[in-house]
Amino acid sequence: MPNQRDIATALGLNQATVSLALRGDPSIPAKTRALVLEAARRLGYQPNSYISSLMAHVRAGRPLQDKGCIGLLVDSTSSRNWLEPDPYQKYYRGITRRAEQLGFHTECFFLQATGMNAPRIDRILHARGITGVIITAPWRSTPQPLVMHWERYAAITTGYSWKAPDVDRVANDQYKNVLIAYGQLFQRGYRRIGLCLPPRHAEATLSRWLGGYAQCEQQFQGGPQIPTFFGTPADTALTLFRGWLRKWKPEAIITLIGHEMEWLQELKLRVPEELAIVSVVRPAGSDFAGVEESNETIGEITVDLVSSQIFRNEFGLPEKPKLVLVEGHWVNGPTIADHAPLPRRKKR
């Protein structure tokens, strides 16, 4: 069935212009409205009466009584298992809040629940007339791509872990978040700034954290100063981390969650007097200085995107998937000093 995007493509117009013209909006010139209506007739465009009514209620700010459902595909066994980490709790709050505002409710479908898999969930969604799907982060172990009739659905995913199906996605701007953290350290006087990442990033074909760090080293330092350390206390010996500290003498380190604090305590390094540490995935309620991700906002934007696809009758996999990036915000904390560099620390 033709949709508003098809009309826009045929006429060389913006899709928003087509939408306004079809509603008879006076901000669109009469000649353009006539062209759009003629193209809609020629292409056989038929507006969805339910969606038209729904959007009229939304624009008028009136409460919605007849609510559709957006299905959340979750690579987990249960909500308890999925929502244990704080980022996913925030993400889920954002999804449910915005869905309610737009007149939808949500339902989770757990790919690892007993008797469940992608084909079965596909049949359930189709039988219940659910056409909006969010493939939620994180991907854990379910085989990719998910085997479903994607031509039936408006689908969005979040984060970077789901590689297939290749749909529009909303994610934290990891690149920009490193720039924020590095910039905060640099303006306080830190110059030797290192980066610590889990080992899997050493072979990653696309690590936005690494990319952001390389950009900062070039922008602020004129080139690479300190090689990235790949390892965490869960998978790497303390001696390797200690050797990296001794050789490269960082004044501050940028980490993901901050597990490296365990090493610093074992080495009896005072934070921030001898070494500052910041997190670019700052845990909720932590004492770390760092960047707090905007996970509730990501949830809200995800619903905005999938609902807009439903409103425009856009179903199936996109030819050119879009990526929407959401940057975090800086939070001060006692793991950095107001002024640096700090006195040279003694060897451990």
C-alpha angles and dihedrals in degrees: 000000000000116000137194091272090059091052091048091050093048092052099035091240135134113265091233089057091053091050092051092045092053089053091051093243109182091220087075115076114252091240091055092047090053092050091050094048091049092050090048090053093046094049094045096243113178119186117226104248093207093051092045090054091045093052091047089056092047093050091048093049092235122147116261121231103179106061128186125210131247112203120220114208106208124188093217142082098247145351090261091058094043098045099046093101112072096230091063092048089056092044091052092048090054092050096049094043095052093041090055091049090053095046100259133116124208135225128192121227112194114213093199097046117118110283094005131120137147098273092050093048088048090057092047093050092048094047091052095045095243108158102167119079133179115195098209130214135281116052108205115166113324109123116261134257100043108234104232139126094262092178086076096058147066099219137187131174133199132223125001105281098088105073096170139077088038102224134147111293142194119210146162112272095241092173093055093042090059089049089053093050095044091047092052091052094045095051089054090057102263111143108165100063121170132193126221121196136169113268095254089071091063089076099029114131091209119025110164090190090058090045093052092048093050090050091051094048090053096041099044103025105028092243144349115330106167127020116235116262112227113203146073132211088259095061110014135066118250090230091066092052091046090051091051091051093049094048100044101026100209118195091204137012131211114215137173106237099350103253087143088078086081089063093046090054092050090051089048091234113162115233120244097355094068103015131010121214130194132182126221091194095044112196117234113266093007126142092229122118108228150092120319112208119234096234098153089053090050089054091050094048091048090058091045090056099045093045092049089053090052091049090052095045090241110156132162134041115320121243090223111023116214127224119208114195123202119196124215130228133247121254121191120227143165095264091085132048125234090236132031166210093077125212114283109271123229120255118265 
